[in-house]
């Protein structure tokens, strides 16, 4: 019952955040009904009083309530088990709301809403990208706003998910699958290099790649070589001709962004496609904003935030697409993380009695001149909170690259290998960010290992989403992972994990069957196990301002080759 009550309150917060104005109980009740919650006005008022007491909403006279800054922050990190399902549902809702007429150019499109401190140079960078056709559409909305005591500009750009809405409006079933980044060589899109599935993640997939170190849109428009954001969906092969016709109509009204449409069952830019289906890759509508980030400007990018009337948007510039038609597939396919991980998990042979054998290692690279400072931070984390690390074992690998040293730490997937060898099936489910503040830690971000080419912890570090150093004083955000085991195996697993803990591999919590564990949902008839991330000391090093390249799930390493802190 408390869980259901929390979900209703989160929906109320979402409604207030989406409408961005004061709402009364009647309006909120009507909006909740659309979402499947039959709450009368009296029940809504009851929930609103609780939200008021928590400081998430405030009453504005007799007009109703509005969400507070504290409420917005709670919405961002609140019910993580709900959020991982909400992201995909949000995209489905947006797709359904797309009403653009591809012949008349009238109707709603899905837009990304971004903001930045106003600077003409930012607009110039964006205009250059739009002019080269590295966007879904050159049509935008701009609105001057005042935020954080500064004059800022809010910019709406057409989101690639609009294409999914257009396909659906033509009666074509469409399944959004991935957001990622595409490598471009000599003006030709070659293949996706990284992907994250839309399902089972608390962040929009393309959001993971908005860090200025992940893309090189400016290089693409300057030299024809680089990395651009893109997304991927599939449609029935029988609808391919109708889809081609739709794209031709969309081009006439200023919407494009098509990177490649495959043939029946053909891989598209390295992404496998099943028989009788066709893959379609579209440029990310955030590409111009990513270019501004790369140029050093601080741009807050929000993906697929809302819809806008297309006819009210203004054309920023004329454009001539610079990308060439993609040729035949290279044969290189995207390498998904779990495929690599399962092979490493199988080969873990760490013996709990002799405390010898092979473990899975992360290897993060740091410049030799920064090594001493990096290890000072490493030592501080190990001294203060060793249970926030997968293990106290580590290894320095000289000359892993010219001028760089590798810092090897034990990866938490080693736990899955140990359990599996003991006959307990352990399935890695999520990499997450665990907030340590409060009575009990709680996950505030989760990304599924399945459907991702990157370890989620690498993403969180690159986006500065951790605060491991703060956690040393009790209030911070650390990396952690969640795996599931059959509930029948829980008693045996608890016994094994006690030995695992004694062997120097801390376990943060073993959940009960079907129990929420640190605010994360576990599948029915399973129990969850949470372990700290092996990259926590690495995250702390980056937080200290020392450049480091985090790399997770890199190799097998014999524990005898490592030293214990």
C-alpha positions in Angstrom: 0.0 0.0 0.0 2.7 2.5 0.8 4.4 1.7 -2.5 1.2 2.4 -4.4 0.7 5.7 -2.5 4.2 6.8 -3.3 3.6 6.1 -7.0 0.4 8.2 -7.0 2.3 11.1 -5.3 5.1 10.8 -7.9 2.5 11.1 -10.7 1.1 14.2 -9.0 4.6 15.7 -9.0 5.0 14.8 -12.7 1.7 16.5 -13.6 2.7 19.7 -11.8 6.2 19.6 -13.3 4.9 19.0 -16.9 2.2 21.7 -16.7 4.6 24.2 -15.1 1.8 26.1 -13.4 -0.5 26.2 -10.3 -3.1 23.4 -10.5 -6.1 22.6 -8.4 -7.3 19.2 -7.1 -9.9 18.9 -9.8 -7.4 19.3 -12.7 -4.9 17.0 -11.0 -7.7 14.3 -10.5 -8.6 14.6 -14.2 -5.0 14.2 -15.3 -4.5 11.2 -12.9 -7.5 9.5 -14.4 -5.8 9.7 -17.9 -2.9 7.8 -16.3 -5.1 5.1 -14.9 -5.5 6.4 -11.3 -9.1 6.9 -10.2 -8.6 9.4 -7.3 -11.3 11.8 -6.4 -10.6 15.4 -5.5 -10.7 14.6 -1.8 -8.1 11.9 -2.2 -5.9 14.2 -4.3 -6.1 16.8 -1.5 -5.0 14.2 1.0 -1.9 13.3 -1.1 -1.2 17.0 -1.7 -1.1 17.7 2.0 1.5 15.0 2.4 3.5 16.5 -0.4 3.2 19.9 1.2 4.6 18.5 4.5 7.5 17.0 2.7 8.3 20.4 1.0 7.7 19.0 -2.5 4.8 21.2 -3.3 3.4 24.5 -1.9 -0.1 25.9 -1.8 -0.7 29.1 -3.7 -3.8 30.7 -2.1 -7.0 29.1 -3.3 -5.7 28.5 -6.8 -4.0 25.2 -6.0 -0.5 23.9 -5.7 2.8 24.2 -7.6 5.9 22.0 -7.4 8.9 23.3 -5.5 12.6 23.0 -6.3 12.8 20.2 -3.7 9.9 18.5 -5.5 11.7 18.7 -8.8 14.8 17.1 -7.4 12.7 14.4 -5.8 11.0 13.7 -9.1 14.4 13.3 -10.7 15.6 10.7 -8.3 12.5 9.5 -6.5 10.9 6.1 -7.2 13.7 4.6 -9.3 11.8 1.3 -9.8 9.1 3.4 -11.4 11.5 5.7 -13.3 13.2 2.8 -15.2 9.8 1.9 -16.7 8.6 5.5 -17.0 11.3 6.6 -19.6 10.1 4.2 -22.3 6.4 4.9 -21.4 7.2 8.6 -21.8 8.5 8.1 -25.3 5.4 6.0 -26.2 3.2 8.8 -24.9 5.2 11.4 -27.0 5.0 9.3 -30.1 1.2 9.0 -29.7 0.9 12.8 -29.3 2.6 13.5 -32.6 0.1 15.0 -35.0 2.2 16.5 -37.8 0.7 16.4 -41.2 3.7 15.5 -43.5 2.1 17.3 -46.5 0.9 20.5 -44.9 3.6 21.0 -42.2 0.9 21.6 -39.5 0.6 19.7 -36.2 2.7 18.8 -33.2 6.2 17.5 -33.2 8.3 16.2 -30.3 11.0 18.6 -29.2 14.1 18.6 -27.0 14.2 21.5 -24.6 17.7 22.9 -23.8 18.9 26.0 -22.1 22.1 28.0 -21.8 23.4 31.3 -20.7 22.7 33.5 -23.8 25.7 34.0 -26.0 25.7 34.8 -29.7 28.6 32.4 -30.2 26.5 29.5 -29.0 23.8 30.2 -31.6 26.6 30.5 -34.3 27.9 27.1 -33.5 24.4 25.6 -33.6 23.7 27.3 -36.9 26.8 25.8 -38.5 25.6 22.3 -37.5 22.1 22.9 -38.7 23.5 24.3 -42.1 25.3 21.0 -42.6 22.1 18.9 -42.0 23.5 17.3 -38.8 20.0 17.6 -37.2 16.5 16.3 -37.7 15.2 19.8 -38.7 16.5 23.4 -38.9 13.3 24.6 -37.3 13.6 25.7 -33.7 11.9 27.8 -31.0 13.9 30.2 -28.9 12.6 31.9 -25.7 14.6 34.2 -23.5 14.3 33.2 -19.9 15.6 34.3 -16.5 17.0 31.4 -14.4 19.6 31.2 -11.6 19.9 35.0 -11.7 21.1 34.9 -15.3 19.7 35.7 -18.7 19.4 32.4 -20.5 18.0 31.1 -23.7 15.6 28.2 -24.0 15.8 26.4 -27.3 13.5 23.7 -28.6 14.8 21.5 -31.4 12.9 18.8 -33.2 13.6 15.4 -31.7 14.3 12.3 -33.7 11.5 10.5 -31.9 9.1 12.7 -34.0 9.9 10.3 -36.9 8.5 7.4 -34.8 5.3 9.4 -34.3 5.1 10.1 -38.0 5.6 6.4 -38.8 2.8 5.5 -36.4 0.5 8.1 -37.8 0.8 6.3 -41.2 -0.3 3.1 -39.6 3.3 1.7 -39.4 4.1 -0.2 -36.2 7.4 1.2 -34.9 9.6 0.0 -32.0 12.2 2.5 -30.7 15.1 0.4 -29.6 18.3 2.3 -28.9 20.0 5.7 -28.5 23.7 5.8 -29.2 26.5 7.4 -31.1 27.5 6.8 -34.7 31.0 7.0 -36.2 31.4 9.0 -39.4 34.3 8.6 -41.7 34.9 10.8 -44.8 31.3 12.1 -44.4 29.8 8.6 -44.4 28.0 7.1 -41.4 29.8 3.8 -40.7 28.4 2.2 -37.6 27.1 2.7 -34.1 30.0 2.5 -31.7 27.9 2.6 -28.5 24.2 1.9 -27.7 21.8 2.0 -24.8 18.3 0.4 -24.9 15.3 2.6 -24.3 13.9 0.1 -21.9 15.0 -0.4 -18.3 17.0 2.8 -17.8 16.3 5.9 -15.6 17.9 8.3 -18.0 17.0 8.9 -21.7 19.5 6.8 -23.7 20.9 9.7 -25.7 21.3 11.7 -22.5 24.2 9.3 -21.7 26.1 10.6 -24.7 25.6 14.4 -24.2 29.0 14.7 -22.4 31.4 16.7 -24.6 33.9 13.9 -24.4 31.5 11.4 -26.0 30.7 13.2 -29.2 32.7 15.1 -31.9 30.0 16.8 -34.0 32.3 19.7 -34.7 34.9 17.4 -36.1 32.3 16.0 -38.5 31.3 19.3 -39.9 34.9 20.5 -40.1 36.6 17.4 -41.4 34.0 14.8 -42.2 35.2 12.5 -39.5 33.8 12.2 -36.0 31.0 10.9 -33.7 27.4 12.1 -33.8 24.4 11.1 -31.6 21.7 8.9 -33.3 18.8 6.7 -32.5 17.5 3.4 -33.9 14.1 1.8 -34.4 12.6 -1.1 -36.3 9.5 -1.4 -38.4 7.9 -4.4 -40.3 9.7 -5.1 -43.6 6.3 -5.0 -45.4 6.0 -1.3 -44.5 9.4 -0.3 -45.9 8.1 1.3 -49.1 5.5 3.3 -47.2 8.2 4.5 -44.9 10.4 5.6 -47.8 7.5 7.6 -49.2 7.0 9.2 -45.8 10.6 10.3 -45.5 10.3 12.0 -49.0 7.3 13.9 -47.8 9.0 15.0 -44.6 12.0 16.3 -46.4 9.8 18.7 -48.3 8.7 20.3 -45.1 12.1 20.5 -43.5 12.4 17.2 -41.5 15.0 14.7 -42.4 17.9 13.2 -40.4 17.8 9.8 -42.0 21.1 8.1 -41.7 20.1 4.7 -43.1 17.1 2.5 -43.7 18.0 -1.2 -44.1 16.6 -4.0 -46.1 14.6 -6.9 -44.8 16.7 -8.5 -41.9 19.8 -6.4 -42.8 22.0 -5.0 -40.0 22.0 -1.2 -39.9 25.2 0.6 -39.0 26.3 -2.5 -37.1 23.0 -3.2 -35.3 21.5 -6.6 -35.9 17.9 -6.8 -37.2 15.6 -9.8 -37.2 14.2 -11.3 -40.4 11.0 -9.6 -41.6 11.9 -6.3 -39.9 13.7 -3.2 -41.1 16.1 -1.0 -39.1 16.1 2.8 -39.3 18.8 5.1 -37.9 18.1 8.8 -37.4 20.4 11.6 -36.4 19.9 12.8 -32.9 18.0 16.1 -32.7 20.4 17.2 -30.0 23.4 17.2 -32.3 23.6 21.0 -32.6 23.5 21.3 -28.7 26.2 18.6 -28.4 28.4 20.7 -30.7 27.9 23.7 -28.4 28.9 21.6 -25.5 32.0 20.5 -27.4 32.9 24.2 -28.1 33.1 24.7 -24.3 29.6 26.2 -23.6 27.5 24.9 -20.7 24.3 23.6 -22.3 21.6 21.9 -20.2 20.1 19.3 -22.7 16.7 17.8 -22.0 15.5 15.2 -24.5 12.0 14.6 -25.7 10.7 17.0 -23.1 7.4 18.1 -24.7 5.6 18.7 -28.0 5.4 21.9 -30.0 3.3 23.1 -33.0 5.6 22.7 -35.9 4.1 25.6 -37.9 5.0 28.0 -35.1 8.7 27.1 -35.2 11.2 29.2 -37.1 13.8 28.1 -39.6 17.2 29.0 -38.3 19.1 28.5 -41.5 18.9 26.8 -44.9 20.8 23.5 -45.0 22.6 21.2 -47.3 23.2 17.8 -45.9 26.9 17.0 -45.9 26.6 13.3 -45.0 26.9 10.8 -47.9 24.8 7.7 -48.4 26.0 4.8 -46.3 27.3 1.9 -48.3 27.1 -1.8 -47.6 27.5 -3.0 -44.0 31.1 -3.3 -42.9 30.4 -6.5 -41.0 31.4 -4.9 -37.7 28.6 -5.2 -35.2 28.0 -3.4 -31.9 29.5 -5.4 -29.0 27.0 -5.5 -26.2 28.4 -5.5 -22.7 26.7 -8.7 -21.4 28.1 -10.8 -24.2 31.6 -10.0 -23.0 30.6 -10.1 -19.3 29.1 -13.6 -19.5 32.3 -15.0 -21.0 34.3 -13.4 -18.2 31.8 -14.5 -15.5 32.1 -18.1 -16.8 35.9 -18.0 -16.4 36.0 -16.6 -12.8 37.5 -19.4 -10.6 38.2 -17.6 -7.4 38.2 -20.1 -4.6 36.7 -18.9 -1.3 38.7 -21.4 0.8 42.1 -20.8 -0.6 41.3 -17.2 -1.7 43.1 -17.8 -4.9 42.1 -17.7 -8.6 40.9 -15.4 -11.3 38.6 -12.3 -10.9 37.2 -9.8 -13.3 39.2 -6.6 -13.4 38.5 -3.0 -14.4 41.5 -1.2 -15.8 41.4 2.6 -15.7 44.2 4.7 -17.2 45.9 7.7 -15.7 48.8 9.8 -17.0 52.1 8.9 -15.2 52.5 12.5 -13.9 49.1 12.3 -12.3 49.6 8.8 -10.8 50.9 9.9 -7.3 47.9 12.3 -6.8 45.5 9.6 -8.1 46.8 7.0 -5.6 46.5 9.5 -2.8 42.8 9.7 -3.5 42.6 6.0 -4.0 44.2 5.4 -0.6 41.8 7.9 1.1 38.8 6.0 -0.2 40.2 2.6 0.8 41.2 3.9 4.2 37.8 5.5 5.0 35.2 3.3 3.3 36.6 0.0 2.0 33.1 -1.5 2.0 32.3 1.0 -0.8 34.7 -0.9 -3.0 34.2 -4.3 -4.6 37.5 -5.4 -3.1 40.7 -4.1 -1.4 42.8 -5.8 -4.1 44.3 -3.7 -6.8 47.2 -3.6 -9.3 49.2 -0.9 -11.0 50.0 -1.7 -14.7 52.9 0.4 -16.0 52.9 1.5 -19.6 49.4 0.2 -20.3 49.5 3.0 -22.9 52.5 5.3 -23.8 52.8 7.7 -20.8 50.0 6.1 -18.9 49.6 3.6 -16.0 46.6 1.3 -15.5 44.9 1.1 -12.2 43.2 -2.4 -12.0 40.4 -2.8 -9.5 38.1 -5.8 -9.0 34.8 -5.6 -10.9 31.6 -6.5 -9.0 30.6 -8.9 -11.7 33.2 -11.2 -10.0 30.4 -11.8 -7.4 28.2 -13.3 -10.2 31.1 -15.5 -11.3 31.6 -16.8 -7.7 27.9 -17.5 -7.2 27.5 -19.2 -10.6 30.5 -21.5 -9.8 28.7 -22.5 -6.6 25.6 -23.5 -8.6 23.6 -20.3 -7.8 22.4 -18.6 -11.0 23.2 -14.9 -10.6 22.0 -12.5 -13.3 23.5 -9.0 -13.5 20.6 -6.6 -13.9 21.6 -3.0 -13.3 24.5 -0.7 -12.7 23.4 2.3 -10.6 24.1 5.3 -8.5 23.4 4.8 -4.8 22.7 7.8 -2.6 24.1 7.2 0.8 22.3 10.0 2.6 19.4 9.2 5.0 18.4 6.2 7.1 19.0 3.7 4.2 20.8 4.2 0.9 18.6 4.4 -2.2 19.3 4.0 -5.9 18.7 7.3 -7.8 19.9 6.1 -11.2 19.7 2.6 -12.8 20.6 1.4 -16.3 20.2 -2.2 -17.3 23.3 -4.2 -18.4 21.2 -5.9 -21.1 20.9 -3.8 -24.2 23.9 -1.6 -23.4 27.3 -1.6 -25.0 28.8 0.4 -22.2 29.1 -0.4 -18.5 26.6 2.0 -16.8 29.2 3.0 -14.3 31.4 4.4 -17.0 28.5 6.6 -18.1 27.8 7.9 -14.6 31.5 8.8 -14.1 31.7 10.6 -17.4 28.6 12.6 -16.6 29.9 13.6 -13.1 27.0 11.9 -11.4 28.9 10.5 -8.4 30.1 12.1 -5.2 32.2 9.3 -3.7 34.4 11.8 -1.7 31.3 13.3 -0.1 30.1 9.8 0.8 33.2 9.3 2.9 31.5 11.7 5.3 28.2 9.9 5.1 26.3 11.9 2.4 27.1 11.3 -1.1 26.5 9.1 -4.2 28.5 5.9 -5.0 28.4 3.3 -7.7 26.7 0.0 -7.0 25.2 -2.9 -8.9 22.2 -5.1 -8.6 21.9 -8.7 -9.6 19.1 -11.2 -9.1 19.0 -14.8 -8.0 16.0 -17.3 -7.8 14.3 -16.8 -4.4 14.6 -20.5 -3.7 18.4 -20.1 -3.9 18.5 -17.2 -1.4 19.4 -19.3 1.8 22.3 -20.9 0.0 23.3 -17.6 -1.5 23.4 -15.9 1.9 25.7 -18.6 3.2 28.0 -18.2 0.2 28.0 -14.4 0.4 29.1 -14.6 4.0 32.2 -16.3 2.8 32.5 -13.8 -0.1 32.4 -11.0 2.4 35.0 -12.7 4.6 37.2 -13.1 1.5 37.3 -9.3 1.1 34.4 -8.7 -1.3 31.8 -6.6 0.6 28.1 -7.1 -0.1 25.9 -4.1 0.8 22.5 -5.9 1.0 20.8 -9.2 0.2 17.0 -8.6 -0.3 14.1 -10.8 0.5 12.1 -12.5 -2.3 10.4 -9.9 -4.5 11.4 -7.1 -2.1 12.3 -3.6 -3.2 16.0 -3.3 -2.4 17.3 0.2 -1.9 14.3 1.5 -3.9 15.0 -0.8 -6.9 12.5 -3.3 -8.1 13.3 -7.0 -8.3 11.5 -9.4 -10.5 8.8 -11.6 -8.9 10.1 -14.8 -7.4 13.7 -13.4 -7.3 15.9 -11.8 -4.6 18.2 -8.9 -5.2 21.8 -8.6 -4.2 23.6 -5.2 -4.1 27.3 -4.9 -4.3 29.5 -1.7 -4.4 31.1 -0.7 -7.7 34.7 -1.5 -8.3 35.1 1.9 -10.0 34.3 4.0 -6.8 37.9 4.8 -6.1 38.3 5.8 -9.8 35.2 8.0 -9.6 36.7 9.7 -6.6 39.9 10.4 -8.5 37.9 12.1 -11.3 36.0 14.1 -8.7 39.3 15.4 -7.4 40.0 16.9 -10.8 42.6 14.3 -11.9 41.9 13.2 -15.5 41.4 9.4 -15.7 39.8 7.1 -18.2 37.5 4.7 -16.4 37.2 1.2 -18.1 35.0 -1.5 -16.6 34.8 -5.2 -17.2 38.1 -5.3 -19.0 39.8 -8.6 -18.4 40.4 -11.6 -16.1 43.2 -11.2 -13.6 44.7 -13.7 -11.1 44.3 -12.3 -7.6 47.9 -13.4 -6.9 49.0 -10.7 -9.4 47.2 -8.0 -7.3 48.1 -6.5 -4.0 45.8 -6.0 -1.0 45.4 -2.5 0.3 
